[in-house]
Amino acid sequence: MKKPVQVYMAPLEGITKYVYRNAHNEIFGGVSKYFAPFIDARINRPLKSREINDLLPENNQNLSLIPQIMTNNSEAFLATAAQLRGIGYHEINLNLGCPSLTVVRKHRGSGFLNRPNDLKQFFQDVYNDSSFSSGDMKLSVKTRLGVESPDEMYVLLNIYNQFPLHELIVHPRVQTDYYKNTPNLEMFHFIRQESQILPIYNGDLNSVSDVVSLTERFPNTDTLMIGRGLIRDPAFARQINTADNTPQQNQLQKRELLAFHDSIYHAYQELLSGELPVLHKMKELWSYWIVNFADAKKPYKELNKSQTFKEYESRVTILFSSDWCV
């Protein structure tokens, strides 16, 4: 990689909360911005205590965190943004990318994209608010290309270009793709040509070679958002900007992943009540981490059967003594 690239960590609901973010930032680093899992903003619904707790500056020290809101209602968005400003935030990300049917059926997330007139009015309402019109609050958007057809982006980009968005993060799939099919790089090329601001790419970046291929195709790429690839390999972000230097030294190390695991595991033991909620959190992380272990199908299956800390810890020990395939 010749030019330094900023890496943003995409939000994953239930995973990338402050326990995870703090451990990742301390042990691996390399992430310029962490995006918090979305807040479902609704009229007359103040932030829940768990949402506030996840965003409190004292729980997110030494890292840059961007809250994300999902809604199709400008009044609810502005009310939630005002609460976030009160906590100390001056940038909000709008989720127009979530493809989940439970979200889409309510015309939120990527389901808001098939209502372009309403979406335009939403932005008009937001930028009529003094906090956003003055620049005190910044709005970034994470979007898909549309709901059913990438051609929907022609209309959507025209809307985005009418407003002073701080950043435009594009996952070049439509809602009906979910996470299948191939990201539409031709449409992403069009967006780069026609957008008022340089779009940030998100989607299917799982290795340094993926990043090299993308940045060679799209020169002047200065920022990328990475989700699942960064969860599978927590050292991915630092590898991206050292690929031309000492990539071997910057690959994920077993001892690092163990330290990362232990930090998250012990933090959740202190925060959550009971063994099963903690184990549920850890098993979800292992569904990503297991790709780093060779021939680990049997011990991984046993780990997923764990019902107590004692069972879980013994099976983690077995896994970390198995072959490493990174």
Residue pairs with C-beta under 8 A, 6 or more apart in sequence:
1 208
1 211
1 212
1 215
1 240
1 241
1 242
1 243
1 244
2 244
3 215
3 220
3 221
3 222
4 222
4 241
5 211
5 215
5 221
5 222
5 223
5 224
5 240
5 241
6 32
6 33
6 222
6 223
6 224
7 30
7 31
7 32
7 223
7 224
7 225
7 226
7 230
7 236
7 237
7 240
8 31
8 32
8 33
8 34
8 35
8 169
8 200
8 223
8 224
8 225
8 226
9 16
9 21
9 24
9 31
9 33
9 34
9 35
9 225
9 226
9 227
9 230
9 237
10 16
10 35
10 142
10 202
10 225
10 226
10 227
10 230
11 35
11 36
11 37
11 38
11 68
11 227
12 37
12 227
12 228
12 231
13 37
13 38
14 37
14 281
14 284
15 37
15 231
15 284
15 285
16 34
16 35
16 36
16 37
16 231
17 36
17 37
17 54
18 53
18 54
18 55
18 59
18 60
19 264
19 267
19 268
19 271
20 264
21 34
21 60
21 63
21 65
22 59
22 60
22 61
22 63
22 267
23 260
23 263
23 264
23 267
24 31
24 34
24 234
24 260
25 31
25 34
25 62
25 63
26 62
26 263
27 234
27 256
27 259
27 260
27 263
28 234
28 235
28 237
28 238
28 256
28 260
29 237
29 238
30 235
30 236
30 237
30 238
30 239
30 240
30 241
31 63
31 230
31 237
32 64
32 223
33 64
33 65
33 66
34 60
34 63
34 64
34 65
34 66
35 65
35 66
35 68
35 93
35 142
35 225
36 54
36 55
36 65
36 66
36 67
36 68
37 54
37 68
38 68
38 69
38 70
38 95
38 98
39 47
39 51
39 67
39 68
39 69
39 70
39 80
40 70
40 71
40 108
41 69
41 70
41 71
41 73
41 76
41 77
41 79
41 80
42 71
42 73
42 76
43 73
43 75
43 76
43 79
45 76
46 83
47 80
47 83
47 84
52 87
53 59
55 65
55 67
55 84
55 87
55 89
56 87
57 87
57 88
65 89
66 89
66 91
66 92
66 93
66 140
67 84
67 89
67 92
67 93
68 92
68 93
68 94
68 95
68 142
69 77
69 80
69 81
69 92
69 93
69 94
69 95
70 94
70 95
70 98
70 103
70 108
70 109
71 77
71 80
71 108
72 106
72 107
72 108
72 111
72 112
72 115
72 118
72 122
73 122
74 121
74 122
74 125
74 126
75 125
77 94
77 122
77 126
78 125
78 126
78 129
81 92
81 131
81 132
81 137
82 131
84 92
85 131
85 136
85 137
90 136
90 137
90 138
91 137
91 138
91 139
91 140
91 166
92 137
92 138
92 139
92 140
93 139
93 140
93 141
93 142
93 167
93 169
94 139
94 140
94 141
94 142
95 108
95 109
95 142
96 109
96 110
96 112
96 113
96 119
96 141
96 142
96 143
96 144
97 109
97 110
97 142
97 143
97 144
97 169
97 171
97 202
98 104
98 108
98 109
98 110
99 109
99 110
99 144
99 173
99 175
99 176
99 177
99 178
99 179
100 109
103 109
103 110
103 111
104 110
104 111
104 147
104 175
105 111
107 114
107 115
107 118
109 175
110 143
110 144
110 146
110 147
110 174
110 175
111 147
111 175
112 118
112 119
112 122
113 119
113 143
113 144
113 146
113 147
113 152
113 156
113 175
114 146
114 147
114 148
114 152
116 152
116 155
116 156
116 159
119 156
119 159
120 159
120 162
123 159
123 162
123 163
126 132
126 139
127 133
127 139
127 163
127 164
129 137
130 136
131 137
132 138
132 139
138 166
139 163
139 165
139 166
140 165
140 166
140 167
140 168
140 169
141 160
141 165
141 167
141 168
141 169
142 169
142 171
142 202
142 225
143 156
143 160
143 168
143 169
143 170
143 171
144 170
144 171
144 172
144 173
144 174
144 175
145 152
145 153
145 156
145 170
145 172
145 173
145 174
145 184
145 187
146 152
146 153
146 156
146 174
146 175
147 174
147 175
147 176
148 174
148 175
148 176
149 174
150 172
150 174
150 184
150 187
152 174
153 187
153 190
153 191
157 191
157 194
157 195
160 168
160 195
160 196
161 194
161 195
161 196
165 196
165 197
167 197
167 200
167 223
168 191
168 195
168 197
168 199
168 200
169 199
169 200
169 202
169 225
170 188
170 191
170 199
170 200
170 201
170 202
171 183
171 202
171 203
172 183
172 184
172 185
172 187
172 188
172 191
172 201
172 203
173 179
173 181
173 183
173 184
173 203
182 204
183 203
183 204
185 217
188 199
188 201
188 218
189 218
191 199
192 198
192 199
192 218
198 220
198 222
200 223
200 224
200 225
201 214
201 218
201 221
201 224
201 225
202 224
202 225
202 226
202 227
204 210
204 229
205 211
205 214
205 224
205 226
205 229
206 228
206 229
206 232
206 233
207 229
207 236
208 236
208 239
208 240
208 243
208 247
210 229
211 224
211 240
211 243
212 243
214 221
214 224
215 221
224 240
226 236
226 237
228 288
229 236
230 236
230 237
231 285
231 288
232 288
232 289
232 291
232 292
233 239
233 252
233 292
233 326
234 252
234 256
234 257
234 260
235 250
235 251
235 252
235 253
235 256
236 252
238 250
239 247
239 250
239 251
242 249
242 250
251 326
252 292
252 326
253 326
254 320
254 324
254 326
257 289
257 292
258 320
261 282
261 285
261 289
261 316
264 281
264 282
264 285
265 278
265 282
268 277
268 278
268 281
268 282
269 278
269 309
272 278
272 281
275 307
275 308
275 309
276 307
278 309
279 306
279 307
279 309
279 312
282 312
283 303
283 304
283 306
286 300
286 303
286 304
290 296
290 300
291 325
292 324
292 325
292 326
293 300
293 319
293 322
293 323
293 324
293 325
294 322
294 323
294 324
294 325
295 322
295 323
296 319
296 322
296 323
299 315
299 318
299 319
299 322
300 319
302 315
302 318
303 312
303 315
303 316
303 319
305 311
306 312
306 315
